[in-house]
C-alpha cells in the first residue's frame, strides 16, 4: 500500500474513537476536558442522546493512551465524579461519562482502606455457579434500584495501569460491582438483568 493511501486511511480512522496513533480521538479529548471543575457530567437513561451512548459497546483502551495527559485527567475526573458527595457511587465506567472505552473504577471493599482502583479492558472469564440476589443502583439511572441475581465469585482478566495483563479472583459484594461495571462496557444496564421494574432507592 502506498504511503499516501496509508495516511488517508489513518486520517479516516481518527474520525472514529481511536486514531492510528492509538491515542484518544479529538471528540474524546473534548469530552475529557469539558465543563468546569473536576466532576464530569454523568450520562443518564432519561436523556435520549445519553441513552444511545450508554447502549453502545466500548472500544479497548490502548497502551499509548496511558501515556497521555488526557488519560491522567480522565482518571482523576472519573474518581472525583464517583466520589462526589452529592452523588456517590461504588463504581463507574468510562461510558457513563461519555467516553466509550473499556475502563472502569471500582471501590475495593475487599482490600484495606477500601480504595478505588482502575481496570483497563476488563473481562470476566469465569463466574461461580453460586449466585445471590441483591439490590443495585446506578449513577446513570438516578434515584432507582432493582434486584439483580449475580455470581458470588468471578475471575477477572484485565490490564493494570502499567498495561500489564493480570488475572484476579474476586468474591462477594466487590465481585458484584465488577459485574455491574463491566456490563456498562457492553451497553448493558442492571435493568436488563431483572424482570421487575426499578423502585425508588431507600
C-alpha positions, 0 to 999 in steps of 0.5 A: 500500500502506498504511503499516501493511501496509508495516511488517508486511511489513518486520517479516516480512522481518527474520525472514529474513537481511536486514531492510528496513533492509538491515542484518544480521538479529538471528540474524546479529548473534548469530552475529557476536558469539558465543563468546569471543575473536576466532576464530569457530567454523568450520562443518564437513561432519561436523556435520549442522546445519553441513552444511545451512548450508554447502549453502545459497546466500548472500544479497548483502551490502548497502551499509548493512551496511558501515556497521555495527559488526557488519560491522567485527567480522565482518571482523576475526573472519573474518581472525583465524579464517583466520589462526589458527595452529592452523588456517590457511587461504588463504581463507574465506567468510562461510558457513563461519562461519555467516553466509550472505552473499556475502563472502569473504577471500582471501590475495593471493599475487599482490600484495606482502606477500601480504595478505588482502583482502575481496570483497563479492558476488563473481562470476566472469564469465569463466574461461580455457579453460586449466585445471590440476589441483591439490590443495585443502583446506578449513577446513570439511572438516578434515584432507582434500584432493582434486584439483580441475581449475580455470581458470588465469585468471578475471575477477572482478566484485565490490564493494570495501569502499567498495561500489564495483563493480570488475572484476579479472583474476586468474591462477594459484594466487590465481585458484584460491582465488577459485574455491574461495571463491566456490563456498562462496557457492553451497553448493558444496564442492571435493568436488563438483568431483572424482570421487575421494574426499578423502585425508588432507592431507600 
